[in-house]
Each structure stands twice: as C-alpha cells, then as structure tokens.
Amino acid sequence: MAENAGKTRVEHDSMGEVLVPADALWGAQTQRSHENFPIGGERMPREIVYAFAQVKKAAALANAELGKLDRVTCDLICQAADEVLAGRWDDMFPLVVWQTGSGTQSNMNMNEVLANRVNQLAAEQDIELVAPAHPNDTINMSQSSNDTFPTAMHVAAVTALHEQLLPAIDQLIATFQRLEEENKGVVKSGRTHLQDAVPIAFSQEISGWRGLVEGARDEIEASTMPLLALALGGTAVGTGLNAPKGFADEVAAQLAQLTGEPFRSDPNKFRALTGKSAMVFSHGAIKALAANMMKIANDVRWLASGPRLGLGEITIPANEPGSSIMPGKVNPTQCEAVTMVAVQVMGNDAAIGFAASQGNFELNVFMPVIAYNYLQSVRLLADVIRSFDEHCVSGIKANRDKMADNLHRSLMLVTCLSPEIGYEHAAAVAHKAYEEGTSLREACLALGYLTGEEFDAVFHPEQMV
C-alpha cells in the first residue's frame, strides 16, 4: 500500500462525495467522523472493534439462516470479519471515543471496512456476488447502530472480564494461597485503627487478602449475568423495524456459538436501547475489586515500611532505585501503581454512572464513553494485578524476628488477662506498663493482680490466634 501513500479516492454517502485515503478500507462516513471529531487521542477500544466484528459475523449468519442474505455473501462477510478479529486491519479503525453518543460512526466504520473487504475478496477469489456488498444494505442488514453498539459493548465487556481480568485475579489468589502455606505458625501483632491489637497469625492476615480478592471475583462473575442480555434485534427504537421475525433470538444464538458465552436476546428491547444499568452494575463490582486492591496494597506497603524506622514486618522485592537524591532508597512502587489504578477505576465508575443516567426517551447517547471507561478499568486492573503479583506479592517474605519483637512488646496482649482479672484491672495493667515503660508482667505483679506463676500460666501470645 506504500505506493498509495498520500493519494485519495472518491467515496460517497447520502450527503455526497468525500475524499478518502486510497489505501483505506473505510468509506465516506468513517472519513467524515475522522474529520469532524478531532477530539483527544482516545481511540475506540480494540475490544469494541473486535466485538463489532463478532456482531457483524453473527448478524450475517442469522440473516442467511432466515433467508435474507445469500450464503456466498454471508461466507465472505464471515471471512472478512475473521480477518478483523485476527488483527489484520487494526489500522482501519481510526475513530475516537468522542464522537456521536450512539457510536453510529464506529458501527459504520465496521460496516464500510467489511463491505470493501468483501468486495475485494470476491474479486480476489473470482466470485460473482448477487450484488456488491454495501455498508448499510448488506453488512448492516436487519440492524441499527442503536442496537449494535450496546450489543458490542456487552460482548466486549464479558469477553474482557473472562479473558483479561479474571485470569489475573486467579493468578494473585494462587500466590496468596502459597504464602499462607509458607507462613503457617508465624504469629504477629494485629492492628485496628492503626493501633496495636491482639495477635493474629500472618497466614490469617494473608487469608484476609485472599478473601478480599476471591469475594470480588465472585461479585464480578455474578455481574456478567445482566450483560448477557443483548439489544440486537431492537434496531432503531426497540420495535425491531426492518429486522425479520426471529432475528433477535437467532443472532443472539449465533453470537453465543461464536464467543462461547451464553448470550441471549433481551426480552425488552426498549430497555436495552436506553438503559445501561447492566454496565453500571458490572462496573460496580469492578470498583469493589479496586477498593479491595487499594486496601491490600496499602497493607503491604505499611508492613514493609522502613527499612529501619517503619513497621518492617515484611520485606518486598527491590525492583528499582527509589530516589534521584537519596542513594540506596527503595520504594513500594508496585503498591503505588495499584493505588493509582484504583483511583482511576473509581473515577471511571463515576463517569459511567453519570453517563448511564442520561438515557433520553428511546436511546442513551453516552455509550462510547461508558464503553471506554469500563474497558479501561478492566484493562488497567488486569495489568496492575498481574504486575503486583509478579513483581511484589510473589516475593513477600516475613521478617519473623521483627514480628516476634513487635508482638511481645504489644500492650494489647493484656487482653488475655481479662478473663482472669477483669477488663478494668487489665486496662490498669496496660496503662501502668505504658506510662512507666515496663512490661505487662511487671505492671501486673506491681499492681498485685496476679503472681508471677499465675501470670506465666495465662500469658501465651502465640496461642491467642
């Protein structure tokens, strides 16, 4: 295509003629969008592009099954869609997120690329078509941008969760399970309100982290259920105008077969076109994961703080120099990446919520920004969880001497005395030991609440977990 660099060809749509780069597979409507929306650098996500290719392939198969499309053209549409899914034509989808709120231009971008590619394939394979493939009449048959974009959005969301985020979560869970086994029997001080608390086994603390991730995983998996209901078949306003009878169910079945996900036709297309609560609900579960990851990352960096003046109860891998002025400084950078991603996801959740509330009459026109933020959250969390696991969590080591030292200096060990001497007497022991800088044993004996033998019989910090 290098020989066509800088050259153009004439394409047309219902508004007239447009100059398009000679080597581009897109057509007039894509070109108009490319020129009319020079806004930001955020391209429509690849996940949406590939989901659209799946939608168009499923629609062609459904139209052929229902007798609206000839099999030869259907086969060529499927071949062209498979080329898109293989990444061959990634550079043919140049449109930005900040376009029409229904995603019409992205739908037409796919229609134009597939139509032009079908005609090329027919020529290359010496196939005579019933009629040349047309972006609207052939590729968009029985469809509207208003039902294809929300469908592509759901397909992209479910696919991204199952291919990107859930595998990353499972990887981190496996690491926590290994760390639990490695640290059985290690007892340390617990902390509540950022203050000393009663003892806890380090394996129990790690199991809490694991449980946070496992719980979020279950919530995310549950949140995919509403996403399986598809708007496809509703066409422009939900009535299904220009779609053949049975198209909605047939195209959902075709998509289910193509993707391996149990997609189904949404029984209420009017809701499906204007309501985006499924995306809000699912992203809420993603935000919950982000919140839990924020907590875990903060725990890890607090426990690793130091190396001499902090808690210092664990060590984490030293991945890179931490300061341009302080030699030898190493920082918990993976934890910081996790917390920054968590903040971004929380911001994305607010944007998605606001956008979903803007469904006016029969259509929501904030769909590209919903899709962009949702998929960015999935991508960022999947990437940062994998990085956090590989470059930080996998290398966590318990500083057992420091844990033991902190444990035996904790005043909250006095809790084990409460059954013997009562809450108020135990509190008096703790206060006396703190104020005078003595041990709990010395304070208890000085107050005369227990003898040395009695104290030693009940005071066993390692058994308090």
Buried (B, 14 or more C-beta within 10 A) or exposed (E): EEEEEEEBEEBEBEEEEBEBBEBBBBBBBBBBBBEEBEEEEEBBBBBBBBBBBBBBBBBBBBBBBBEBBEEBBBBBBBBBBEBBBEEEBEEBBBBBBBBBBBBBBBBBBBBBBBBBBBBBBBEEEEEEBEEEBBBBEBBBBBBBBBBBBBBBBBBBBBBBBBEBBBEBBEBBBEBBBEBBEBBEEBBBBBBEEEEBBBBBBBBBBBBEBBEBBBEBBEBBBEBBEBBBBBBBBBBBBBEBEEBBEEBBBBBBBBBBEBBEBEBBBBEEBBBBBBBBEBBBBBBBBBBBBBBBBBBBBBBBBBBBBBEEEEBBBBBBBBBEEEEEEEEEEBBBBBBEBBBBBBEBBBEBBEBBBEBBEBBEEBBBBBBBBBBBBBBBBBBBBBBBBBBBBBBBBBBBEBBBEBBBBBBBEBBBBBBBBBEBBEEEBBEBBBEBBEEEEBBBBBBBBEBEBBEEEBBEEBBEBEEBB
